[in-house]
Amino acid sequence: MSRKLFGTDGVRGQANSWPMTAELALKLGAAAGRYFRQDGKNGHRVVIGKDTRLSCYMLENALTAGLTSTGMNVLLLGPVPTPAVGFLTRSMRADLGIMISASHNPATDNGIKFFGPDGFKLSDEAEAEIEAILAAEAQLAAPLEIGRARRIDDGLGRYVEYAKTTLPRGARLGGLKVVIDCANGAAYKAAPEVLWELGAEVIPLGVTPNGTNINQGVGSTAPKTAAETVVAHGADLGICLDGDADRVILIDEHGQVADGDQLMALLAARWGADGRLNAGTLVATVMSNLGLERFLQGRGLHLERTNVGDRYVVERMRAQGLNLGGEQSGHIVMTDYATTGDGLIAGLQFLLAMAETGQPASALTRQFDPVPQKLQNVRYAAGQVPMEAASVLAAIAEAEAQLVGRGRLLIRKSGTEPLVRVMAECEDPGLLDTIVAGLVAEIEAAL
């Protein structure tokens, strides 16, 4: 059974256009309700969280109508980070968790992500079954079996308290000045509160959401403002989250940006030295730098690679009993603490390393020298298939031949946007530029 509606991170698109319409959200809610209420009994519950996009109100109400129409009881969390939905789905013994967010995308987009009762994102197979139910006629609950909906006022507070428990008992961040950029998104309340309660001096950015400014010039995809703020205030660290706070980018005291690969290298090395890294293995995607792989090998550790998408990282981790993984883009998954990427908790682990080692962020964010890497995106229109053009296939084959023994090439379609991503790594920067530019030109010509 294949999926057509779901991508690598739920259902996503431009708000108020298919599939991100109120009509589709209502039907999707009803289909998910039927999937999780196949025993026909009442009492099933679903928690719904959202980020700060204007369209979240519309989608939240539509999902609630669909879910309650099939007999599901809905618990509304309001704006909370995506990892909080995973945590609260488990904590509140819910059958289903839903996060309304398009993550790092602009405010004009939105998305719907599903979590199972264990707090992990639904499998491809479960999403395919929901799609099949969606395509069939809706089976509504009897009049007296329609579900109820209620607001949960303390959901955010529960997550704040849990996030603090991921540090050792008694650990404090006193003496550390931290810039926290919340991208005007879902963590705009939680992240500054956690850092302040742990004793850090907090300089907040991106904490004034208005429905349309999420990820706008702030957050993990636009760290320039945070970098400038770190330098201007003499801060020890900058932590940049994205719109739903499931990814993080770090900034050292000099304003230099570090990606997820460097943070994963630090955590893997620390956990490996402490005997905490299960099977001595880190899980990352094919996008992670070759330098990370070499760094781990030098410490007797192993890198397990997956397809791009944090869901695939988590699936591999669960299948092999591993507890650390992530993506270069900043998804850091620590299954000892969370069921999905958690930017805030990952940031706390980095701050703990600073506190315990006494080293500055600039030292801890430079774990390895990355192999020169270049990534360019090519946007395409609906219905176009640039990857199948003979000229593109020939150019790819030629590029791969040039990189044998010198680097690697990865070309793929984005799972969340209509983009072809062209990524190459090579010790020779000149050859790297030539290869990427040539491939981008061939793809654009094919379009």
N, C-alpha and C positions, 0 to 999 in steps of 0.2 A: 504494500500500500504506500503510494508516494504522497508527498506534500506539495501543494501548489501555493497555498496561502501563506504558510509559515516559512520564514527565512531562517538564517542562522541564529537570530535572536528574537524569536516571536514574530508577530505580524507588525509590519511597519510601513509607513507611507506618509504622504502629505495630508495634514489634517483637513477634514471635510471633503476629501476626495477618496475614491475607492482605493484601498480597502479601509481607510481610516475615517469612515462615516459612522454616524449614530446608528443608522440602519444595520450596517454590518456588525457593529459592536453589540447591538441587541441580539442579533442572531448568533453571534459567537458566544455571548454569555449563555444563551439558552442551550447551545450545543455542548458547552463545557459543563453546564449544570446537569444535562442528561448523562454525560459521560461519567461524572462523579456520583450520580444518584441512580445508578443502574439497578440497585437493589430495591428501588421504589420506596424506601423508608424516608421519613422526615428527620430533621435534626442535623442534616449535613450543613456545613458552614464553609464560607470562603472569606478570606481577608483580601481587601483591595487597598493598595497604596498607589500613590501618584507623585509625579514631580510637579513643577510649578508652571507648566504650560497652560495657556488659556484654554486650549482644547481639552484639557484633562477633565474639566467639569462636564462637558458634553459626553465624553466617552465613559466617565465614571457612572453617570446617570443611566446611560444606555445599557452598559454591562449589568448594572444593578437590576434594571427592569428585566433583562433576559434571564439572569440567574434566578431571581425570585419567582419568575413565571414558571420555572420548572421545579420549584420547591426548595431551592437553596436559600439558607440564611446568610445574609451579607453583613460583614463587619468592616466598616469604612475607617481607614487609618488616617486619611488626609495625606499631606506631603511628607513622605519618609524616603530614605534611601532604598534602593533596590535590595541590598543585603538585609535590611530590616524586615522586608516582606518575607524573605526566606526564613529568617529567624523567627518571626512572629507566626508564620504558618505552622511551624513545628510547635512553638511554645503554646499557642492557643488551641492546639489539637484540631486545626482546620483540615478539611479534605483538599482544599485548593487555595493557592495564593495567586494573586494577579497584581502585576505592576504596570501602571500606565506611564510610559516614558519612551522617548526616542534617544535616550542616553546623551551622546555628545552632539547629536544633530541639532540644527537650528530650531527655533520656536515654531516654525511653520510645519514641522514634522511631528509625528507622534507614533507610538507603538504600544503593543500589548504583549506582555510576557507572562507565562504561566509557570507556577511552581506546584509540585506535588506535595502530599502530606508530609514527606520527609524533608521539605524545604529546598530540595534540589529542582532545577528546571526540568520540565517534562522532556521525556525522550522523543526522538523523531517518530517512533511508533505511536505514542500516545497522541501527539499532535496530528498525525495522519488519521487516527480514529475520530478525533474531534472534527476534522475537516469532513469526514464521511458523514457524520451525524449532521453537520451543518448543511450538507447538500440534500438531506432528506427532509421530510415534513416534520416540523417541530411537534414534540409531544409535551403538551402543557400539563401542569399540575391541576388537580381538582380545585374548585373555588376555596375550600377550607384548608387546602394544603399548600397554598401560595406561601413562599418564603417571606421572612421579615428582614428589615435592614435597620442597622443602628450604627451610630458613630462611636468609635473607640477613642476616648480622649487621651489615654495614657500610653498609647502605643509607642510614640516617639520617646517618652521617658523610659519605657522598658528597654528600648534599644540603647539609649544613652548609658544606662546602668550596665547593660551587658557589655558594651564596648570597653568600658573601664576594667571589667573583670578579665579581659584578655591580657592585661599586664600582670606581672607578679604582684601578690598582695603587698601593699605598702609602697609600691613603686610610685615615684613622683617625678614630675617634669619641671620642678622648680629651677630657676636660673636659665631656662631656655626660652628664647623669644621666637615665636613661630608666626609666620604669615600663613593664614589658611584661606584659600580661595575656593569658595563653594559654587562658583559658576552660576550664581543666582538660581540654583537648582534645589534638589530635594534635601540636601544636607545643610541648608543655610542656617538652620537652628541647631541641629544635633552636633555638627563638627566643632564649632566654636565652644559650645557648652562642655563637651567632653574634654577638650584641651584645657579649658579654664579650670574645670573641677580637678584635673590632675596636676594643677599648679603651674602650668606654662603661662607666660605672658603672651596674650593672643592679639594679633593684628588681623581683623577679619576683612576679607574682600568678597565681592559677589554675594552679598547677603541681603540684597534689596530686590527680590523678585517682583515683577509687575505683570507676569503672564506672557510677556513678549521678549524679555531680555535674557532668557536662559542661554548660556554658552556664548553670549554676545560680547566678544572682546575679553572674556575672562574664562577661567577654568583650564582643564588639562590640555585642551586643544588650542588655547591662546594664552600661554604662560608669560608673555612679555610684561604685562602690568604687574603680575606677582613678582617677577624677577626684579623689576625696578623698585618695587616696594620693599623687598628684602634688603636690597643695597641701601636704599634711602633710610631705612629704620635700623640698620645694623642688626638685622635678624639673624638667627642661627640657622634657620631652615624655612623654606617655603613648601607648602603642601597644596597642590592643585588637584581638585576633584573635578569630575565631569558632571553633567546634568543630573544623573541619578546616583552618583557617588559610588559606582562600582569599579572605578579605575582611578589611578593616582599617578601624577608626575611630580618629581621632587626638584627643588631648586636649592643649591648650596648657598653658603654665606656670601659668595662672590657674584651671585646671580646666574650661575651656570645651570643649565637644565640637564637632568638625568632621567632616562627612560626606565621602563619596567625591567629591561634586561639587567641593568646595574643593581636594581633593588633585589631582583631574584637571585643574583649572584651573591649579594651580601647575606641574604637570609639562608640560602643553601649552604654557604660556607659556615655560618654560625651554627645552624642546626646540625650540619654534618659533624662539626667538631664536638658538639654536645651529645651526639648519638640520637638526635631527634628527627633526622631526615629519613623517613621510611625508605628502606632498600637503597639508601644513598642516592636517590634519584629525584631529579627535578623534571617536571613536565612543562614543556613550552611548545609554541607552534613553529611552523616552518618559517615564520617571519623573524624569529629571534636570531640575533647576530651570531656569526660563526665564532666570534671572540668569546661569547658566553660558553659555548661548547668546549672550547680549548681550555678556558678557565676551570671548568668543572673537572675535565680530564686530569688537569694538573694536580687536583686535590683528591683524586681517586673517586670522584663522583660521576654520575651518569646523567646525560640529558636525553629525555624521551620526547620526540617531536610528534605533533598532531596537526591536523588541518587547522586553518584559522578559525577562531571563534572560541570564546571561553567555555561554551557548553561542551566542546569536544575535549578541551583540556580537562574539565571536570569528569567527563565520562571515562577518560583514560585513567585518571587518578583513582576513581572509584573501582574500576575494573581490576587495578593492580594494587590497591590498598596503599596508595601514595598520599602524602599530605601537603605537598607544596607544588604549586604550578602557576602558570600565568602567561601573559602576553607582553610583548614589547610595548604595546600601546598603554600599558599600565594596569590591566586586570591582574591582580595578585590574589590567587586562591589559596587559602590556608584552611583546609578542612578540619583542622583541630579547633578552629574558631568559627568558621562560616561555611555556608553551602554554596556561595558564589563569590565573585570578586568583591572585595570590600576595601575601598580606597582609604577610608578613615582608619580601619584597624591595621592596614598595611603601613600607613603613616605612623601609627603608634609603635609598631615594631621597629621602625627605623629610629624613632626618637628614643626608644629603649636602648638600642645599640649605641646611640650617641651618649646617653647617660651612663651606660655601663663601661664603655671604653674610654670616654673622655676625649674622643677624637672629633674633629669638626666634620660637618657634612661633606665638605670638599674631599676629604680623605675617604669617607665611607661610600660616596657615590662614584668613585673611580676604581672599581674592583678589577677591571680589565680594560685593555685597549681594544676597542671595537675594530673589526675589519671594515674598511670603507664600504659603506652601503648607500644605495640611492634608490629612492622610491618615487615614482611619478604615477599620477592617476590620469586616465583618459575617460571622459564622460561619453556615454552613448545613449541613444534614444530607444524608446520601447520598440521591440521587434527587431532591432539590429543584433547581429551575431558576429562581431568582428573577429572573435577568436577562431572562427572556422574558415576564414579567407585563406586561400592557398599562399598568397604573398606573405601573410602574417606567420603561417606555419613554417614557411621556408626561412624567414628571418629568425624565428625562435630557434630552429635547428642550427643555423649558422652561429648564433650567439652562444648556444650551449657548447658547441665545438670549441669556440674560442676560450671558454672558461674552464675547460677540463683541466683539473689539477691546479687551478688558479683562483677559483671562486665558485659561485653558484648563481642560478637564475630561478626566479619564481614569478610566474604570470598567472593571475587569477581574476575572476570576477568578484567584486565585493558582495557580501551577503546581505548588506543593509542599504546600499545605494547603487544606482546604475553607473558603476565605474569599473573599468578594467585597471587593475593595479599591476604595475610593472616594477619589480624589485630585483636588484642584482647586487652581489657582493664580489669584490675583487681587490687584491692587494695593490693593483695598478690603478690609481685613480683616473688616469687618462683613458685607459681601456674601459673602465667602468662607465664614464660619461659617454663615450662613443657608443657602447652597447645599448644603454638605456635610451639615449636620444634616437638611435636608429630604430629601435623597437616601437617607441612612441610614434615616430613618424609613419611607420608602416601601418600601425593600428589606425591612426587618424586618416591615413589615405584610404584604408579599407572602409572607413565609415562614410 
